[in-house]
Amino acid sequence: PYLFPDGEDGKGMSSDRGKELFKQCAELSMPVGFMLFKGIPRHVAEVEELLECESNTAVLIDHFGFFVQNGEVDEDAFNKLLEWGSKYPQLHVKISAFFRNVVTKEFPYMELKDRFFALKDAFGADRLLFGSDFPYVVDECKYAETIQAVNAWGVQDGDMEWLMRGTAEKLFGEW
């Protein structure tokens, strides 16, 4: 959203041009990624307007939706993400950048465990996708440790299959 000009209508990515682009992505079966670095609350109207204007465009929100801002958990942001999971079946969430979405930054990021399972309940494992935030993750832990963190949360094998491969293939095609 930060690269999309506000334009004359001030709607940013949900402007008329943004909606045209979003609809074109549906026609091309091209998923759209939202990197909401500054948090969900400042983009609610834009995201909802796009999701409602074209339900056939698959959308992926990166990094748990960045529900931690300035070192503090924004429960309203996380709850909005959960609400969207129940309301918009075309929406997916990338479970990534663990170190960006915790307050204590202690491996294996156990404070994300309950958040993961809340997202799984709202979205289903088939709408969650694993990511590491490479190359930035290597400043926090080893790449392989991000997978170990998910295992430490007690994620079941069938759900791990969706996280590690199934959702990516659903969105981007088989490997």
Residue pairs with C-beta under 8 A, 6 or more apart in sequence:
1 12
1 13
1 34
1 35
1 36
1 43
1 46
2 37
2 38
4 12
4 13
4 15
4 18
5 12
6 12
6 15
7 15
7 17
9 15
9 16
11 18
11 45
11 46
11 49
12 18
12 46
13 46
13 50
14 45
14 46
14 47
14 49
14 50
14 53
18 46
18 50
19 49
19 50
19 53
19 54
22 32
22 50
22 53
22 54
22 57
23 53
23 54
23 57
25 31
25 32
25 54
25 57
26 54
26 56
26 57
29 58
31 57
31 58
31 59
31 60
31 92
31 171
31 172
32 50
32 57
32 58
32 59
32 60
33 59
33 60
33 61
33 62
34 43
34 47
34 59
34 60
34 61
34 62
35 62
35 63
36 42
36 43
36 47
36 61
36 62
36 65
36 66
37 66
38 66
38 69
39 65
39 66
39 67
39 69
39 74
39 77
40 47
40 65
40 66
40 67
40 74
40 77
40 80
40 81
41 74
41 76
41 77
41 80
44 80
47 59
47 84
48 84
50 57
50 59
51 59
51 84
51 88
51 90
51 91
55 88
55 89
55 90
56 90
57 90
58 90
58 92
58 171
59 88
59 90
59 91
59 92
60 92
60 93
60 94
60 129
60 171
61 81
61 91
61 92
61 93
61 94
62 94
62 96
62 97
62 131
63 94
63 96
63 97
63 100
63 101
63 131
63 133
64 78
64 81
64 93
64 94
64 95
64 96
64 97
64 100
64 101
64 112
64 115
64 119
65 77
65 78
65 80
65 81
65 93
66 77
66 100
66 101
67 73
67 74
67 75
67 77
67 78
67 81
67 101
67 115
68 74
68 100
68 101
68 102
68 103
69 77
71 103
72 103
73 103
78 115
78 118
81 93
81 119
81 122
82 118
82 119
82 122
83 122
84 91
85 91
85 93
85 119
85 122
85 123
85 127
86 122
89 127
91 123
91 127
92 123
92 127
92 128
92 129
92 167
92 171
93 119
93 123
93 127
93 128
93 129
94 128
94 129
94 130
94 131
95 116
95 119
95 128
95 129
95 130
95 131
95 150
95 163
96 129
96 130
96 131
96 132
96 133
97 131
97 132
97 133
97 136
97 137
98 109
98 112
98 133
98 137
98 140
98 146
98 149
99 105
99 109
99 133
99 137
99 140
99 141
100 133
101 112
101 115
102 109
102 111
102 112
103 111
104 111
105 140
107 140
107 141
107 145
107 149
108 145
108 148
108 149
108 152
108 153
109 149
110 152
110 153
112 149
112 153
113 152
113 153
113 154
116 128
116 150
116 153
116 155
117 153
119 128
120 128
120 159
125 158
125 159
125 162
125 163
125 166
125 167
126 162
126 166
126 167
126 170
127 167
128 159
128 162
128 163
128 167
129 163
129 167
129 168
129 171
130 146
130 147
130 150
130 163
130 164
132 143
132 146
134 143
137 143
137 146
141 149
147 164
150 160
150 163
151 160
155 163
165 175
168 175
169 175
